[in-house]
Amino acid sequence: MFTLVYTSRMPASTANTTLTDLLVAARAKNASLGVTGLLLHKSGKVMQALEGDEATVRALVAVISLDPRHKDFWVITEENRDTRFFADWSMRFIEPTDAQLDVIGPNYWAESRADELLTWFSNNQV
Ligand SMILES: Cc1cc2nc3c(=O)[nH]c(=O)nc-3n(C[C@H](O)[C@H](O)[C@H](O)COP(=O)(O)O)c2cc1C
């Protein structure tokens, strides 16, 4: 099992509509590929975790990285793991509140905290 996390940006004014629009197709495609994960959006900042077979995830990430709907695409972590964080989700979508992010603490978007962030969202119903 392979997990890749990236960050990117999109205009905050259109991010919610853009992401909810693309999620329907993305979830169907992820389900057919055996890919699960989490898509986070906050104020124009995007973070996505994709988990599944390594070659499949890398091929999908190559497509997503070229998508003109976002920019400043940057892979922050890649790792082999025994289990999935989001086994039940073809792509969970969360727009966290400031209060939730306060619980997680400072620098929640940092590479060094990506595992903690995924663990928090996989353990909390938001
Ligand atoms: C922020 C963001 C996240 C995306 N996440 C996914 C995803 O999880 N799965 C997916 O299939 N496409 C995702 N896409 C869409 C892909 O970039 C691409 O449009 C899509 O995979 C093409 O599918 P198609 O080859 O069936 O036309 C995402 C796009 C953006 C901008």
The ligand as a Tripos MOL2 file, in Angstrom:
@<TRIPOS>MOLECULE
LIG
   31    33     1     0     0
SMALL
NO_CHARGES

@<TRIPOS>ATOM
      1 C1         -7.4220   19.2170   -6.5990 C.3       1 LIG1
      2 C2         -7.7890   18.1200   -7.5610 C.ar      1 LIG1
      3 C3         -7.9670   16.8200   -7.0770 C.ar      1 LIG1
      4 C4         -8.3020   15.7870   -7.9620 C.ar      1 LIG1
      5 N1         -8.4660   14.5300   -7.4610 N.ar      1 LIG1
      6 C5         -8.7620   13.5180   -8.3060 C.ar      1 LIG1
      7 C6         -8.9110   12.1920   -7.8070 C.ar      1 LIG1
      8 O1         -8.7920   11.9070   -6.6150 O.2       1 LIG1
      9 N2         -9.2060   11.2210   -8.7200 N.ar      1 LIG1
     10 C7         -9.3680   11.4760  -10.0460 C.ar      1 LIG1
     11 O2         -9.6350   10.5510  -10.8160 O.2       1 LIG1
     12 N3         -9.2390   12.7240  -10.5310 N.ar      1 LIG1
     13 C8         -8.9440   13.7420   -9.6990 C.ar      1 LIG1
     14 N4         -8.8220   15.0180  -10.1940 N.ar      1 LIG1
     15 C9         -9.1170   15.2510  -11.6200 C.3       1 LIG1
     16 C10        -7.9370   14.8800  -12.5190 C.3       1 LIG1
     17 O3         -7.0170   15.9600  -12.5600 O.3       1 LIG1
     18 C11        -8.4190   14.5760  -13.9560 C.3       1 LIG1
     19 O4         -9.2140   15.6170  -14.4360 O.3       1 LIG1
     20 C12        -9.2190   13.3140  -14.0340 C.3       1 LIG1
     21 O5         -8.6020   12.2510  -13.3220 O.3       1 LIG1
     22 C13        -9.3320   12.9030  -15.5160 C.3       1 LIG1
     23 O6        -10.1700   11.8100  -15.5800 O.3       1 LIG1
     24 P1        -10.4530   11.1560  -17.0150 P.3       1 LIG1
     25 O7         -9.1230   10.6660  -17.5140 O.co2     1 LIG1
     26 O8        -11.3960   10.0610  -16.7170 O.co2     1 LIG1
     27 O9        -11.0400   12.2400  -17.8660 O.co2     1 LIG1
     28 C14        -8.4650   16.0570   -9.3380 C.ar      1 LIG1
     29 C15        -8.2810   17.3660   -9.8090 C.ar      1 LIG1
     30 C16        -7.9440   18.3840   -8.9340 C.ar      1 LIG1
     31 C17        -7.7720   19.7840   -9.4680 C.3       1 LIG1
@<TRIPOS>BOND
     1     1     2 1
     2     2     3 ar
     3     2    30 ar
     4     3     4 ar
     5     4     5 ar
     6     4    28 ar
     7     5     6 ar
     8     6     7 ar
     9     6    13 1
    10     7     8 2
    11     7     9 ar
    12     9    10 ar
    13    10    11 2
    14    10    12 ar
    15    12    13 ar
    16    13    14 ar
    17    14    15 1
    18    14    28 ar
    19    15    16 1
    20    16    17 1
    21    16    18 1
    22    18    19 1
    23    18    20 1
    24    20    21 1
    25    20    22 1
    26    22    23 1
    27    23    24 1
    28    24    25 2
    29    24    26 1
    30    24    27 1
    31    28    29 ar
    32    29    30 ar
    33    30    31 1
@<TRIPOS>SUBSTRUCTURE
     1 LIG1         1 GROUP 0 **** ****
